[in-house]
Amino acid sequence: MTTLLLVRHGLTAMTGPVLAGWTPGVRLDERGRAQAAALAARLAPLPLAAVVSSPLERCVETAEAVAAGHAEKVETDDRFGEVRYGDWTGRPLKELAEEPLWRVVQAHPSAARFPGEAGEALADAQHRAVTAVRDWNERIAAARGPDALYAVCSHGDIIKSIVADALGLHLDQFQRIQADPASLTVIRYTETRPFVVRLNDTGGDVAGLIPEPPEERSGKDGLGSSDAVVGGGA
């Protein structure tokens, strides 16, 4: 139906040692701005139909760098925002690793709900993000056709949860997936199934993502757009 380019935001001063969550004002640092610029240059050849972002500053900055090369205005969608970590927000990861809930998040994330009134369950975060993807898939396909590509800039756990859904994995397996800062993950959605085309790509050429013209693709190898190639293909 459409091809989704999932982009994780670039580095910030909090990325790694601290769980930033929805902390306001967390922007890209010098490293993150360089990552965003490099990613934007990589994606420049692609005909993006839209660039969508989490409303958090670090994602908007990354998305704006990507959108600048396509004359697209960044649209924000709260459903792509970071997991609401509640009382864990702003705390060092080293400290959080001593909490009993940490082991649940690692081994049984579908049962994890973060503490405090603002805390969110990981399952709820996955549901809102996957729902957003489906909504945007339909919107983009209706406006630009079934072969359109669009980019969404989001956060590590959100990207991992979307990938887990695309792979048909239970949420308890999503910790096996990695999404590094400024990485690119690509999912092509079809009528029958999604195809995870790239995962955690931090430097690959993107020319292969450009859709083929319909006259070249029609009836190619006798396969439908939802068919998986037995043996892996050429």
ROVEX-134658 format. One record per residue (C-alpha): x, y, z; residue in three letters. Coordinates in steps of 0.02 Angstrom, whole numbers, padded with zeros to 5 digits, always signed. Layout:
N
XYZala
...
This chain:
234
+00000+00000+00000met
+00138+00122+00048thr
+00318+00120+00106thr
+00357+00190+00278leu
+00529+00259+00318leu
+00550+00257+00507leu
+00685+00377+00567val
+00747+00388+00744arg
+00799+00561+00801his
+00982+00608+00814gly
+01084+00614+00973leu
+01050+00733+01117thr
+01146+00765+01276ala
+01023+00650+01367met
+01025+00506+01242thr
+01100+00355+01328gly
+01131+00405+01509pro
+00958+00476+01547val
+00780+00424+01502leu
+00723+00586+01420ala
+00544+00534+01383gly
+00432+00685+01362trp
+00553+00804+01449thr
+00526+00971+01360pro
+00666+01064+01272gly
+00777+00915+01235val
+00860+00963+01071arg
+00991+00885+00959leu
+01170+00917+01011asp
+01311+00947+00888glu
+01326+00761+00853arg
+01139+00745+00826gly
+01132+00891+00706arg
+01273+00813+00604ala
+01179+00647+00603gln
+01019+00731+00546ala
+01110+00822+00406ala
+01192+00661+00346ala
+01027+00568+00351leu
+00941+00708+00254ala
+01075+00697+00120ala
+01050+00509+00107arg
+00861+00527+00088leu
+00867+00673-00033ala
+00847+00562-00190pro
+00685+00485-00126leu
+00515+00553-00180pro
+00440+00575-00006leu
+00254+00609-00005ala
+00258+00673+00175ala
+00370+00695+00326val
+00285+00663+00492val
+00359+00683+00666ser
+00335+00655+00849ser
+00299+00826+00926pro
+00456+00819+01034leu
+00592+00942+00986glu
+00729+00816+00950arg
+00618+00728+00824cys
+00552+00888+00744val
+00730+00950+00717glu
+00779+00786+00635thr
+00621+00784+00529ala
+00646+00964+00474glu
+00820+00920+00410ala
+00745+00779+00307val
+00598+00883+00246ala
+00710+01027+00190ala
+00773+00923+00045gly
+00597+00885-00015his
+00507+01052+00006ala
+00389+00963+00124glu
+00316+01038+00282lys
+00337+00930+00437val
+00172+00870+00508glu
+00170+00817+00690thr
+00068+00674+00764asp
+00065+00645+00951asp
+00039+00460+00922arg
+00220+00448+00864phe
+00279+00532+01024gly
+00392+00444+01148glu
+00325+00317+01272val
+00259+00410+01424arg
+00378+00345+01556tyr
+00291+00433+01701gly
+00397+00445+01857asp
+00545+00367+01766trp
+00560+00520+01655thr
+00725+00613+01676gly
+00806+00480+01783arg
+00975+00398+01744pro
+00963+00228+01662leu
+01094+00159+01782lys
+00977+00202+01925glu
+00822+00134+01837leu
+00909-00032+01805ala
+00898-00066+01993glu
+00708-00050+01993glu
+00603-00212+01994pro
+00503-00144+01845leu
+00663-00141+01741trp
+00664-00332+01735arg
+00482-00333+01678val
+00523-00209+01539val
+00666-00320+01483gln
+00582-00491+01492ala
+00394-00460+01485his
+00367-00285+01412pro
+00185-00319+01367ser
+00149-00318+01554ala
+00246-00159+01590ala
+00159+00002+01641arg
+00270+00146+01694phe
+00236+00221+01866pro
+00145+00382+01907gly
-00012+00466+01843glu
+00071+00504+01676ala
+00143+00329+01656gly
+00093+00229+01502glu
+00089+00043+01466ala
+00207-00013+01329leu
+00062-00108+01249ala
-00039+00054+01242asp
+00108+00147+01164ala
+00124+00013+01031gln
-00063+00019+00995his
-00066+00207+00968arg
+00090+00203+00858ala
+00029+00059+00749val
-00142+00141+00733thr
-00056+00300+00675ala
+00043+00203+00544val
-00116+00125+00475arg
-00203+00294+00469asp
-00057+00375+00379trp
-00041+00229+00259asn
-00220+00255+00204glu
-00202+00444+00196arg
-00042+00439+00094ile
-00106+00303-00024ala
-00266+00401-00056ala
-00172+00561-00094ala
-00017+00498-00184arg
-00051+00320-00239gly
-00009+00147-00171pro
+00177+00159-00210asp
+00207+00319-00112ala
+00347+00334+00015leu
+00336+00439+00173tyr
+00447+00467+00324ala
+00405+00466+00509val
+00530+00527+00639cys
+00502+00447+00808ser
+00587+00367+00958his
+00677+00203+00991gly
+00543+00107+01086asp
+00406+00170+00970ile
+00503+00117+00815ile
+00541-00053+00891lys
+00357-00080+00933ser
+00304-00038+00754ile
+00434-00157+00684val
+00377-00295+00803ala
+00200-00274+00738asp
+00259-00280+00557ala
+00357-00440+00592leu
+00209-00521+00679gly
+00307-00529+00842leu
+00228-00523+01013his
+00275-00363+01104leu
+00375-00470+01226asp
+00501-00496+01085gln
+00524-00313+01040phe
+00682-00295+01144gln
+00769-00404+01013arg
+00754-00259+00890ile
+00875-00112+00886gln
+00847+00066+00826ala
+01002+00175+00842asp
+01000+00366+00838pro
+00974+00434+00661ala
+00946+00258+00595ser
+00829+00214+00453leu
+00704+00070+00460thr
+00595+00037+00308val
+00430-00058+00303ile
+00331-00085+00143arg
+00148-00116+00177tyr
+00045-00220+00055thr
-00130-00291+00051glu
-00073-00458+00119thr
+00073-00418+00235arg
+00207-00292+00280pro
+00386-00320+00221phe
+00528-00259+00333val
+00646-00197+00198val
+00780-00119+00308arg
+00815-00118+00493leu
+00926+00001+00592asn
+01016+00059+00434asp
+01143+00195+00474thr
+01233+00214+00309gly
+01165+00114+00164gly
+01124+00178-00010asp
+00938+00213-00032val
+00922+00206-00222ala
+00839+00036-00211gly
+00693+00113-00116leu
+00638+00220-00263ile
+00478+00141-00333pro
+00489+00067-00506glu
+00378+00145-00640pro
+00212+00051-00652pro
+00246-00004-00831glu
+00408-00089-00777glu
+00335-00168-00621arg
+00170-00232-00692ser
+00170-00420-00703gly
+00355-00430-00663lys
+00403-00613-00634asp
+00216-00652-00625gly
+00211-00595-00442leu
+00085-00485-00354gly
+00142-00340-00246ser
+00101-00439-00089ser
+00194-00596-00141asp
+00354-00647-00053ala
+00487-00714-00171val
+00526-00896-00134val
+00714-00916-00121gly
+00741-00731-00087gly
+00742-00661-00264gly
+00881-00580-00364ala
